[in-house]
Amino acid sequence: MTTSTKSFSQSLKRLEEINRQLENPDSLDLDQSLQLYEEGIKLYQACQTQLDQAQTKFTELSQKLKNQD
């Protein structure tokens, strides 16, 4: 599953896994650490995009509700 098709909760769960692995650097070599870091950055960006979209949708719905009053 690619980063763009993962749900927010799946991405967040994977980010937590990556964080745990990177907190224990003795179990990783440099290349593994860099790969995990890169994956984490991509997941963070995907999550941020999803949050931005949700916020935009929330704002639109709130404005629509306000205009109905």
Secondary structure, DSSP 8 states (H G I E B T S, - for coil): --GGGS-HHHHHHHHHHHHHHHH-GGGS-HHHHHHHHHHHHHHHHHHHHHHHHHHHHHHHHHHHHHHH-
